[in-house]
Amino acid sequence: MPDPDEEQLETVEGGESPETEMPDPAFLLSYAAMHLPTMELMKTILAVADGHAWRNLGMVAGLEGVKTDLPSAQLAIDLFGFLFTKLESEIEEEERREMQRRLNDLRTNFLEKSRE
C-alpha cells in the first residue's frame, strides 16, 4: 500500500492526477519545513507572522483586497513576539535590531488601528 505522503507528493511533482486534486497546502508547508534547519524554519515562520499581521491590520492587501481583522492581527503579532524572544540570542545584532523594529512597528500600528 503506498504511503499517503508519497502519493500527495507525486501529485504535486507530476501535476494533478485523475483521482486527486492538489494536496492540502498545510501538507506542502509541513513537507517543505521538514527540510529546513530549525533556525531557518523559525525565521521563515517569523516572516509569515509579520506578513499576516500587516495584512490583518489592513495595511497590506490580501487576495480579497484590504480587510482589517484585529484579533487575527493580534495573534500574528503575539506569534512574532514569541518567536523573536526565542531567536534573539541566536541572531546577529543587526538582524536582532531589525526584528525588534518590526515588532515595535507592528505593535504601534495595532494600537493606532485599535483606537479607530
C-alpha positions as CSV (number, residue, x, y, z in Angstrom):
1,M,0.0,0.0,0.0
2,P,1.6,3.4,-1.0
3,D,2.4,5.9,1.7
4,P,-0.2,8.8,1.6
5,D,2.5,11.4,1.9
6,E,4.3,10.0,-1.2
7,E,1.0,9.9,-3.1
8,Q,0.4,13.6,-2.3
9,L,4.0,14.5,-3.3
10,E,3.7,12.6,-6.6
11,T,0.5,14.6,-7.3
12,V,2.5,17.9,-6.9
13,E,5.5,16.8,-8.9
14,G,3.6,15.2,-11.8
15,G,0.7,17.5,-11.9
16,E,-2.9,16.7,-11.0
17,S,-3.8,13.1,-11.1
18,P,-7.3,12.0,-12.1
19,E,-8.1,10.7,-8.6
20,T,-6.9,13.7,-6.5
21,E,-6.5,17.4,-6.8
22,M,-3.7,19.5,-5.4
23,P,-2.6,18.4,-2.0
24,D,-3.5,20.3,1.1
25,P,-1.4,23.5,1.5
26,A,-0.7,22.5,5.1
27,F,0.8,19.3,3.9
28,L,3.0,21.1,1.4
29,L,4.2,23.6,4.0
30,S,5.0,20.9,6.5
31,Y,6.8,18.8,3.9
32,A,9.0,21.8,2.9
33,A,9.5,22.7,6.5
34,M,10.9,19.3,7.3
35,H,13.9,20.0,5.1
36,L,14.9,23.4,6.6
37,P,17.3,23.7,9.5
38,T,15.3,24.7,12.6
39,M,16.7,28.2,12.8
40,E,15.8,28.9,9.2
41,L,12.3,27.5,9.8
42,M,11.8,29.8,12.7
43,K,12.9,32.8,10.7
44,T,10.5,31.8,7.9
45,I,7.6,31.4,10.3
46,L,8.6,34.8,11.8
47,A,8.4,36.4,8.3
48,V,5.0,34.7,7.7
49,A,3.6,36.1,11.0
50,D,4.9,39.5,10.1
51,G,3.1,39.5,6.7
52,H,-0.1,38.2,8.3
53,A,0.0,40.9,10.9
54,W,0.3,43.7,8.4
55,R,-2.4,42.2,6.2
56,N,-4.8,41.8,9.1
57,L,-4.1,45.3,10.2
58,G,-5.5,46.3,6.9
59,M,-2.2,47.8,5.8
60,V,-1.4,45.3,3.0
61,A,-3.9,43.9,0.6
62,G,-4.6,40.2,0.6
63,L,-6.2,38.2,-2.1
64,E,-9.6,39.5,-1.1
65,G,-8.4,43.1,-1.0
66,V,-7.8,45.2,2.1
67,K,-9.5,44.0,5.2
68,T,-8.9,44.6,8.9
69,D,-9.1,41.7,11.3
70,L,-7.7,43.0,14.6
71,P,-8.0,39.7,16.6
72,S,-6.0,37.9,13.8
73,A,-3.5,40.7,13.7
74,Q,-3.0,40.5,17.5
75,L,-2.4,36.7,17.2
76,A,0.1,37.2,14.5
77,I,1.9,40.0,16.4
78,D,2.0,37.8,19.5
79,L,3.5,34.9,17.5
80,F,6.1,37.3,16.0
81,G,6.9,38.5,19.6
82,F,7.2,34.9,20.9
83,L,9.4,33.7,18.1
84,F,11.6,36.8,18.4
85,T,12.2,36.2,22.1
86,K,13.3,32.6,21.2
87,L,15.6,33.7,18.4
88,E,17.1,37.0,19.6
89,S,20.0,35.4,21.5
90,E,20.9,33.3,18.4
91,I,21.0,36.0,15.7
92,E,23.4,38.8,14.7
93,E,22.9,42.2,16.3
94,E,21.8,43.9,13.1
95,E,19.2,41.3,12.4
96,R,18.0,41.5,16.0
97,R,17.6,45.3,15.8
98,E,15.6,44.9,12.6
99,M,13.3,42.3,14.1
100,Q,12.8,44.5,17.2
101,R,12.0,47.5,15.0
102,R,9.4,45.5,13.0
103,L,7.8,44.2,16.2
104,N,7.6,47.7,17.6
105,D,6.1,49.0,14.3
106,L,3.5,46.2,14.4
107,R,2.6,47.0,18.0
108,T,2.4,50.7,17.3
109,N,0.2,50.2,14.3
110,F,-2.0,47.8,16.1
111,L,-2.6,50.4,18.9
112,E,-3.5,53.0,16.3
113,K,-5.9,50.7,14.5
114,S,-7.5,49.7,17.8
115,R,-8.3,53.3,18.5
116,E,-10.0,53.9,15.2
